[in-house]
Amino acid sequence: MTVMLRSLETAVPATVMVQSQVRDVFAAQPDLTRLGTRLVGAAFDSSGIDTRYTAVEELTLDSTAENPVFFDSREMRILSPSTKTRNAVYAEEGSKLFIEAARRALEAADGVEAADVTHVVTVSCTGFFNPGPDYKVVRALNLSPAVQRYHLGFMGCYAAFPALRAAKAFCEADPKAVVLVVSAELCSLHVRSSNNPDTIVGSSLFADGAAAAIITARELPLTGPVLSLDHFETVLTPVGEESMAWNIGDEGFEMVLGTYVPHIIDENIVSALEPLLAHDISLEGKAYSDIEHWAIHPGGRSILDKVEAKLELTTDQLAPAREILRNFGNMSSATVMFVLKNILDQPSSGGNGRVCSMAFGPGLTVETALLTKIG
């Protein structure tokens, strides 16, 4: 039995944040120290990002909001709404992203109708509400009310992999299952001005976006490229628990993204890959660059630099991750799905292509997946 990812689609909000403009706004905040101002410039300029998207319409220089809550464009001042206020926006705008991405994935899956969906798995770490996004998707797409619903919450940037792994398990348990996986993150809701280096780095990276996939083991015609979900593994690094975390504060969620994270990944990436690659004896003794595609979660430019150097990958192999980072920023759990879609959309070189994928998150947790691009 081969479990296939039959469609993969993405969605982003309408409001674009230009990185250079956002940098200048953060650098001009009155509460910044001289060191904080320098850190803002360094973090934003070295991010590898040109544009990001946000569900908060106020977060643009063109905002004309009369009673701004997140950003006062007249005074160029970043405001500090409560966690409750931010979460209310998440419930409204996040629902739209979940539904849009899910609808696109369902429409793109040839041979699959709404009535075929048996399971819905939603993923997010940037807000909470109930009835939640799993419920909203079922109602909006007119899925069967008997659909089994699961929500993976507050896991962080690696959470797409547990969702895909769960989908694979559902399909292996029931060959007729059709699983809709949807990840949506509104990271920009939690942006704030600060002199804290971790907060500054987060403000320079995080953005909003959603991705959704249809996964099934049903026999369906191949009308375009698909991914077989071959193997998944999870590894916890021996250090790093304090270096990457996601906490709830009074004025939004607080990201801890220590500057040592790229070094932890550099020191542990080879051992993290070992249990995954051991599933395929044909990869034994081969160079990492012999695996055609690498879908790396672009947690930041320095992380991609470390991965590329440590594994001796080519510039082309890291191009999908760098392109997503440059055009969309870090959208937490949805980001690696954007990278996988980039790889799926590339012209095929003929035959099947192996894909190795990785994402990193709090813990420090390393999630890996071995996939095959078919068709």
C-alpha positions as MATLAB code, in Angstrom:
seq = 'MTVMLRSLETAVPATVMVQSQVRDVFAAQPDLTRLGTRLVGAAFDSSGIDTRYTAVEELTLDSTAENPVFFDSREMRILSPSTKTRNAVYAEEGSKLFIEAARRALEAADGVEAADVTHVVTVSCTGFFNPGPDYKVVRALNLSPAVQRYHLGFMGCYAAFPALRAAKAFCEADPKAVVLVVSAELCSLHVRSSNNPDTIVGSSLFADGAAAAIITARELPLTGPVLSLDHFETVLTPVGEESMAWNIGDEGFEMVLGTYVPHIIDENIVSALEPLLAHDISLEGKAYSDIEHWAIHPGGRSILDKVEAKLELTTDQLAPAREILRNFGNMSSATVMFVLKNILDQPSSGGNGRVCSMAFGPGLTVETALLTKIG';
ca = [
       0.000    0.000    0.000;
       1.351    3.410   -1.000;
      -0.005    6.479    0.744;
       0.043    9.477   -1.586;
      -0.155   13.218   -1.105;
      -2.491   13.897   -4.047;
      -2.665   17.684   -3.912;
      -0.859   20.478   -2.087;
      -2.080   24.068   -2.191;
      -1.249   27.271   -0.311;
      -2.906   30.555    0.629;
      -1.697   33.870    2.065;
      -3.490   37.023    3.259;
      -3.768   40.055    0.977;
      -1.568   42.495    2.920;
       2.108   42.523    1.913;
       4.893   43.589    4.267;
       8.026   44.835    2.492;
      10.995   43.836    4.619;
      12.959   47.064    4.223;
       9.933   49.130    5.239;
       9.192   46.934    8.251;
      12.834   47.231    9.312;
      12.673   51.019    9.251;
       9.479   51.024   11.311;
      10.947   48.743   13.976;
      14.182   50.712   14.080;
      12.240   53.955   14.684;
      10.360   52.773   17.798;
      10.862   55.125   20.757;
      11.491   52.373   23.302;
      14.548   50.994   21.495;
      18.027   51.439   22.926;
      20.966   52.186   20.645;
      21.924   48.524   20.815;
      18.349   47.507   20.042;
      18.333   49.736   16.972;
      21.539   48.125   15.713;
      20.149   44.648   16.356;
      16.999   45.461   14.365;
      19.071   46.555   11.374;
      21.301   43.489   11.537;
      18.435   41.000   11.969;
      16.252   42.385    9.188;
      19.091   42.939    6.716;
      20.480   39.413    7.154;
      17.094   37.632    7.128;
      17.090   36.655    3.454;
      13.518   37.967    3.203;
      12.128   40.490    0.700;
       8.399   40.247    1.400;
       6.009   38.668    3.898;
       2.229   38.513    4.226;
       0.032   39.446    7.170;
      -3.631   39.030    8.063;
      -3.447   42.300   10.026;
      -4.413   44.985    7.501;
      -3.001   47.718    9.776;
       0.563   46.402    9.416;
       1.359   48.534    6.375;
       2.470   52.106    5.798;
      -0.705   52.608    3.748;
      -3.010   51.868    6.679;
      -5.783   54.434    7.233;
      -7.316   52.875   10.354;
      -8.975   55.574   12.440;
      -8.541   53.710   15.723;
      -5.483   51.526   15.152;
      -4.889   48.536   17.397;
      -1.679   46.983   16.042;
       0.091   49.823   14.206;
      -0.434   53.581   14.104;
       0.796   54.570   10.642;
       0.491   58.285   11.394;
       2.909   58.118   14.303;
       4.813   55.105   12.899;
       4.305   53.379   16.238;
       3.885   49.658   16.899;
       1.118   49.146   19.454;
       0.698   46.435   22.115;
      -2.808   44.928   22.070;
      -3.704   42.263   24.609;
      -3.492   38.556   23.935;
      -7.305   38.453   23.890;
      -7.427   41.131   21.170;
      -4.823   39.348   19.076;
      -6.575   36.001   19.479;
      -9.904   37.483   18.350;
      -8.238   38.449   15.056;
      -6.796   34.939   14.825;
     -10.248   33.382   15.157;
     -11.692   35.539   12.386;
      -8.822   35.803    9.927;
      -7.346   32.397   10.667;
     -10.632   30.712    9.809;
     -10.506   32.347    6.372;
      -7.010   31.030    5.701;
      -7.807   27.507    6.881;
     -10.892   27.374    4.667;
      -9.239   28.901    1.594;
      -6.247   26.551    1.645;
      -8.477   23.530    2.308;
     -10.839   24.441   -0.531;
      -7.952   24.807   -2.974;
      -6.465   21.443   -1.990;
      -9.810   19.674   -2.380;
     -10.462   21.264   -5.773;
      -6.960   20.312   -6.972;
      -7.265   16.635   -5.989;
      -8.469   14.851   -9.116;
     -10.872   12.043   -8.344;
     -11.610   13.267   -4.809;
     -14.866   14.966   -3.816;
     -15.934   16.579   -0.562;
     -18.018   13.507    0.281;
     -14.890   11.330    0.093;
     -13.050   13.071    2.944;
     -12.985   10.876    6.046;
     -10.522   12.743    8.285;
      -9.539   16.388    8.834;
      -6.292   17.269   10.615;
      -5.681   20.960   11.332;
      -2.422   22.480   12.581;
      -1.651   25.826   14.211;
       0.338   27.361   17.056;
      -0.619   31.040   16.770;
      -4.086   31.093   18.356;
      -6.979   29.174   19.884;
     -10.755   29.046   19.488;
     -13.459   26.416   19.752;
     -15.377   25.262   17.771;
     -12.000   25.316   16.089;
     -10.531   25.373   12.596;
     -11.275   21.680   12.070;
     -14.974   22.440   12.620;
     -14.867   25.542   10.406;
     -13.333   23.567    7.528;
     -15.943   20.790    7.761;
     -18.807   23.298    7.709;
     -17.413   25.592    5.004;
     -16.526   22.776    2.601;
     -19.764   20.890    3.277;
     -17.909   17.797    4.414;
     -19.743   14.978    6.120;
     -20.522   15.822    9.762;
     -19.218   12.332   10.560;
     -15.679   13.276    9.439;
     -13.103   12.465   12.106;
     -11.494   15.737   13.236;
      -8.127   16.301   14.921;
      -6.292   19.495   15.803;
      -2.546   19.681   16.496;
      -2.015   22.861   18.483;
       0.957   24.820   19.774;
       3.680   22.474   18.516;
       5.542   25.082   16.468;
       7.374   25.054   13.168;
       7.699   21.274   12.840;
       3.999   20.452   13.293;
       3.223   19.719    9.626;
       5.165   16.456    9.962;
       3.137   14.977   12.842;
       0.031   15.900   10.816;
       1.294   14.156    7.681;
       2.440   11.185    9.738;
      -1.010   10.906   11.320;
      -2.615   11.093    7.872;
      -0.386    8.275    6.656;
      -1.352    6.165    9.685;
      -5.073    6.761    9.081;
      -4.710    5.666    5.462;
      -2.709    2.565    6.355;
      -5.387    1.603    8.894;
      -8.193    2.210    6.372;
      -7.198    2.001    2.671;
     -10.362    3.926    1.731;
      -9.534    6.908    3.972;
      -9.105   10.370    2.482;
      -7.378   12.809    4.831;
      -7.409   16.604    4.531;
      -4.441   18.177    6.342;
      -4.552   21.976    6.810;
      -1.973   24.180    8.495;
      -2.536   27.912    9.014;
      -0.416   30.324   11.037;
      -0.883   34.016   11.828;
       2.526   34.727   13.321;
       2.325   38.473   12.596;
      -0.379   38.802   15.257;
       2.326   38.474   17.893;
       4.817   40.984   16.541;
       6.045   43.513   19.113;
       8.770   46.076   19.600;
      11.498   44.988   22.003;
      15.181   45.271   22.833;
      15.321   41.516   23.417;
      17.481   39.887   20.708;
      15.211   36.800   20.457;
      12.121   38.968   19.974;
      13.888   41.099   17.376;
      14.920   38.017   15.388;
      11.345   36.708   15.503;
       9.977   40.053   14.322;
      12.342   39.955   11.355;
      11.259   36.459   10.255;
       7.671   35.539   11.006;
       4.696   35.868    8.686;
       1.239   34.469    7.904;
       0.210   31.706    5.536;
      -1.631   28.417    5.123;
      -1.143   25.141    3.275;
      -3.378   22.125    2.768;
      -3.004   18.642    1.328;
      -5.192   15.695    0.360;
      -3.690   12.342    1.363;
      -5.026    8.887    0.504;
      -4.024    5.344   -0.442;
      -6.955    5.029   -2.861;
      -6.146    3.942   -6.413;
      -6.560    7.131   -8.452;
      -5.220    8.170  -11.871;
      -2.035   10.230  -11.934;
      -2.833   13.518  -13.657;
       0.092   15.445  -12.190;
       2.981   15.093   -9.767;
       2.256   13.564   -6.352;
       4.307   12.643   -3.298;
       4.447    9.198   -1.748;
       4.790    9.452    2.032;
       7.529    6.905    2.655;
       8.965    7.368    6.157;
       8.947    9.804    9.095;
      11.212   10.151   12.125;
      11.452   12.391   15.192;
      14.660   13.302   17.026;
      15.233   15.455   20.105;
      18.631   17.141   20.215;
      20.573   16.688   23.474;
      20.653   20.461   24.033;
      18.454   23.380   23.000;
      15.375   23.144   25.211;
      15.845   26.756   26.290;
      16.947   27.997   22.858;
      13.629   27.653   21.034;
      10.294   28.062   22.801;
       6.812   29.553   22.355;
       5.143   31.050   25.425;
       1.869   32.879   26.087;
       2.202   36.401   27.484;
      -0.238   39.149   28.402;
       0.466   40.992   25.136;
       0.579   38.107   22.687;
       2.612   34.932   22.319;
       6.328   35.273   22.999;
       8.859   33.592   20.732;
      12.233   32.462   22.056;
      14.554   31.946   19.081;
      18.092   31.967   20.388;
      21.006   32.892   18.167;
      22.606   29.537   19.094;
      19.888   27.539   17.290;
      21.770   27.344   13.937;
      24.812   25.948   15.784;
      22.676   23.297   17.525;
      21.268   22.245   14.162;
      24.755   22.219   12.644;
      26.023   19.916   15.399;
      23.060   17.519   15.334;
      21.699   17.384   11.784;
      23.731   14.342   10.699;
      22.627   12.246   13.690;
      19.039   13.465   13.215;
      19.024   12.152    9.642;
      20.473    8.734   10.467;
      17.256    6.996   11.632;
      15.316    8.386    8.655;
      17.786    7.378    5.947;
      18.259    3.945    7.556;
      14.782    3.059    6.233;
      16.182    2.897    2.673;
      19.241    0.693    2.187;
      19.719    2.098   -1.317;
      20.868    5.350    0.331;
      23.567    3.660    2.415;
      26.998    5.109    1.700;
      25.679    7.780   -0.637;
      26.392   11.466   -0.284;
      23.517   13.607    0.961;
      23.640   15.532   -2.309;
      22.734   12.315   -4.159;
      19.188   12.761   -2.824;
      17.644   14.914   -5.536;
      15.354   17.222   -3.551;
      15.733   18.795   -0.109;
      12.687   20.430    1.465;
      14.143   22.207    4.488;
      12.018   24.385    6.753;
      13.554   27.868    6.300;
      13.598   28.868    9.952;
      16.036   31.587    8.952;
      18.836   32.191    6.477;
      21.555   31.131    8.934;
      19.812   27.772    9.468;
      19.746   27.121    5.725;
      23.396   28.128    5.462;
      24.321   25.606    8.165;
      22.299   22.804    6.549;
      23.763   23.449    3.106;
      27.343   23.518    4.377;
      27.096   20.599    6.804;
      25.420   18.237    4.314;
      27.439   19.561    1.364;
      24.302   20.209   -0.658;
      24.256   22.210   -3.861;
      22.889   25.709   -4.217;
      20.073   24.343   -6.382;
      19.032   21.842   -3.704;
      18.462   24.638   -1.177;
      16.891   26.969   -3.759;
      13.245   25.995   -2.955;
      13.696   26.746    0.762;
      15.504   30.021    0.095;
      12.884   31.110   -2.422;
      10.052   30.518    0.048;
      11.948   32.374    2.779;
      12.632   35.308    0.449;
       9.052   35.674   -0.784;
       7.007   34.596    2.251;
       9.178   34.593    5.375;
       8.815   31.992    8.118;
       5.147   30.962    8.441;
       5.857   28.431   11.196;
       4.259   25.011   10.525;
       2.928   25.917    7.071;
       6.339   26.886    5.680;
       7.748   23.447    4.873;
       4.521   22.686    2.990;
       5.222   25.740    0.807;
       8.703   24.324    0.136;
       7.266   20.922   -0.806;
       4.823   22.605   -3.185;
       7.724   24.466   -4.796;
       9.415   21.117   -5.416;
       6.217   19.525   -6.744;
       5.735   22.417   -9.168;
       9.259   22.101  -10.627;
       9.504   20.497  -14.070;
      10.318   16.804  -13.696;
      13.732   15.562  -14.802;
      12.186   12.213  -15.715;
      11.347    9.285  -13.474;
      10.767    9.532   -9.756;
      12.708   11.918   -7.522;
      13.563   11.334   -3.871;
      12.767   14.117   -1.413;
      14.286   14.523    2.043;
      12.467   17.027    4.226;
      13.244   18.501    7.639;
      11.736   20.977   10.092;
      12.892   22.253   13.470;
      10.952   23.506   16.475;
      10.737   23.851   20.247;
      12.547   21.245   22.217;
      14.734   21.378   20.118;
      12.751   18.931   17.983;
      13.885   17.767   14.540;
      11.171   16.189   12.378;
      12.230   14.462    9.172;
      10.449   12.846    6.234;
      11.541   10.738    3.287;
       9.235   11.182    0.301;
       9.182   10.366   -3.397;
       8.005   12.719   -6.123;
       6.092   10.691   -8.713;
       4.800   11.735  -12.119;
];
